[in-house]
């Protein structure tokens, strides 16, 4: 009975998140007067709010909402995620921005304001991931809470946030790939995506969407594998690093390199995100091997759930 109740509660939780995301997307697209879309969601004269920021914050909010609900089921302190966000979110945004600025092949930063200005984009998820993975162990040590179960939940949150946040790139008319040569692919894509991904008369690959679907695949897999009692504590981290690294490094980034000029972050004329993604893969494989062979006593993720009446 408890298992069925928990499953229904979790399904309801996911439905809430899906509805919120679709509502934001519907408002964003429905408020436009044709492609290319306006990047500005709210214009108050000297103050403007961009759709990019709205999708990023929606992803963060829903990821935090889900993460806290899951941690509650494992007996973690109430609001521990929100406590962590107070410090972790600014640090993650700072890491994402500094990573982007550091490897931007077309630097145009004339002041400190230019460096920290993210209203029109300019965040690199690799930087946010690295910063977060440095911060979380320190946070757990300070709060005296278990690290690995928290990381399992955060990896799910990462995927939720990234899937939603990528639509900020869509609204910004960026992060696309080369021209689509197949009419079949164009016909499979929703009309509003085709219109926004059209430059001149040419439709370009919506790599933001491909990355979102790639991440969605892992998100569903992690949820199913957890229910089947196949994942041990901490293994979400390794699987996330491997899956995201492979998708980003071998599929998404190579397409973006051949898309918009200057879209790829570079290190000595080498796309740095490809290099970093492959590093993620190596770290993920190493972690899983270490976990399986050196930490055999770790419990399965479902064993950490607390029975609730």
C-alpha angles and dihedrals in degrees: 000000000000091000092051092047092049091047092051091047091050092048089051089050092054092047090054091053093047092051093049092049093048091048092053091046092048092051092046095051097033093055093059128099095214137303138341088051125225112255091213117091099175124020116194095165106254090020120062130179115206128213088232090064093044093054092045092051092044089054092048093047094050092043090052092046092053094042094052092048090052094046090051087059089056097049099255118153115281113264092008090139092052090048089053093047092059088070104014098055096055089045092049092049090047091050092047092050097044091048089052095046092046094055101031105128092205104049115194102162111134098164144015088263090059090052095053097036108111098158092110098037131270104144122132115208091207089064091049092049093050093047093047094049089053094046100045098064090049091049092049091049091051094046093041094232131136114274107202099054088048091052090051090056093043092055089058088048091050091055093048092049094046095048092053097036093057089070086069086067088049092055089046090055091236143109094058131143135224125307116295111244097185122081088200092064092047091051091050093054121087113259095243091055092049090051094049093045093052116108111187102323096328125098114216129206110270096227090173087065094045090052091048092052091046090054092044089057091057092043092056091043093053092049092049095043091050091053090049089054093239100124125077125210112288097014094110087072094057094043092048093051092048098044097042092043093052094046096044097038101042104027116018104036096045088054093048091049088061093044126062115010111249093014094115121075110234140208112190090335091310119115100251095202090061090053093045092047091055089049087054090053092051092048091048094052092046092050094049092049091048091046095050097044104030102031101040093146094066112122125241114262094247090055090068095062115109119228111243127190 
